[in-house]
Amino acid sequence: MQGIEIQFPGVKALDGVDFTLRRGEVHALLGENGAGKSTLIKCLTGVNKMDAGKIVLEGKEIRPTDPKNAMDLGISTVFQEINLCDNLSVAENIFIGRQPMRRGQINWKEINRRSQELLERFHIHIDVTRPLAQYSTAIQQMVSIARAVDVDAKVLILDEPTSSLDNEEVQRLFAVMRDLKKQGMGIIFITHFLDQVFEMSDRLTVLRNGHLVGVYNASEITKLELVSSMIGKDLDEIFDLKRASIKKDAPVALEADHIGAPGKVEDISFTQQKGELLGFAGLLGSGRTETAEMIFGVTRMQDGTLKIDGHTVKINEPMDAIHHKIAFCPEDRKRDGIIGDLTIRENIALALQARRGMLRPMSRKEQDDLSNKYIKMLSIATPDAEKKIRELSGGNQQKVILARWMATEPNLLILDEPTRGIDVGAKAEIQRLMLQMCEDGMSIIFISSELDEIIRCSNRIIVMCDGKKAGELNGEGCTQADIMRMIAGEKDGETA
């Protein structure tokens, strides 16, 4: 890709960017949200049209007109957000649009057999005739990757392919990537997990604000140098964070007494003080999200009692939680958070309008004032509040969801994986914002798969395992090893 330029209204998304991919290499494409990574990929896959520049594949100039045309040319893509049909079977999703035929009919036996064999390369043993919706997000992501791999591609683009996978699943994917690399396939790898960048990549290209910063051999650059090139700042400056201080006489804001929902989580007890950041750690499926959803009323609590400010409350649905000044930013921002076709203004006003009710509609001026306030406060990168939220980068979408709930002025804010799939700079901004809100008296429940950020931000850490509370740890002085030992059933270091 040579001299790629793309102009959107009010912003030059790419300005003379070059990108080269070799046969049989994994090339990481890196940069903050809004740096131009997705725009460059959409250009390569025919979603965005170039204003200048050219693309050359195997010595021939190409101009992909749409993703199907790009696939026909040998460019296969796995997008960060899963783009499959969950009402269709696993096998149908893998072969949709390219079903093998026999005597004028779709050969279902062949589709099912080949799908089973393909998934076994990832050590996934599932019934491929069942609807995709019956499987977890991680399995759906692996199906999406398997579909892309099965296409006879010269170039494979993986956009945040590991964001929904656990460590074992990540290693399975990496094994397949290494096989494809040996076969001569060029792989473009987009991820915010820098350890994975150095584990898998041969070369790295860094973009910033639509410009090419540099191309580096992975073996010749340190993690600190890489982060500094991505954001133009020193790493210590970014993560100069200090835990929120809890006042000695701070009252108990939330008390969970043996709460549970059979089949999801059971016998969860903890207290949280006003202004405390309470981290929830554990492996995927440990019950972190299920506990959060139960507190917010997404899942009906069937056992135990919940107290807010010392008063027993019944939360049967999210609207009950909202009225008790609880807010919830869900794990899957695309499915459960944003409403893509609405503007930033409409998305920010949504929760506050819901709490006020349909009989008290917010005026346009109120909506404008509210959205402009939070766009400025959270540094949301947009020319104005009327931009569709689906047109924003992942980090900016996350900031809009945060703004939506901050606008309700909650006493308790539940954040489920708020930094997943966003760049280092935006991650630090959100962490800093969380700590500031706690200093201002808000209580926060913080769920993250990244143990280092749980430890860095939390006053206390609840460790979950198999739908139950394994124990508690003090955030100060806690290590990743302490958390992993507790998950494994060793109670050393438990404080409660």
Secondary structure, 3 states (H helix, E strand, C coil): CEEEEEEECCEEEEEEECCCCCCCCEEEEECCCCCCHHHHHHHHCCCCCCCEEEEEECCEEECCCCHHHHHHHCEEEECCCCCCCCCCEHHHHHHCCCCCEECCEECHHHHHHHHHHHHHCCCCCCCCCCEHHHCCHHHHHHHHHHHHHHCCCCEEEEECCCCCCCHHHHHHHHHHHHHHHHCCCEEEEECCCHHHHHHHCCEEEEEECCEEEEEEEHHHCCHHHHHHHHHCCCHHHHCCCCCCCCCCCCCEEEEEEEEEECCCEEEEEEEEECCCEEEEECCCCCCHHHHHHHHHCCCCCCEEEEEECCEEECCCCHHHHHHCCEEEECCCHHHHHCCCCCEHHHHHHHHHHHHHCCCCCCCHHHHHHHHHHHHHHCCCCCCCCCCEHHHCCHHHHHHHHHHHHHCCCCCEEEEECCCCCCCHHHHHHHHHHHHHHHHCCCEEEEECCCHHHHHHHCCEEEEEECCEEEEEEECCCCCHHHHHHHHCCCCCCCCC
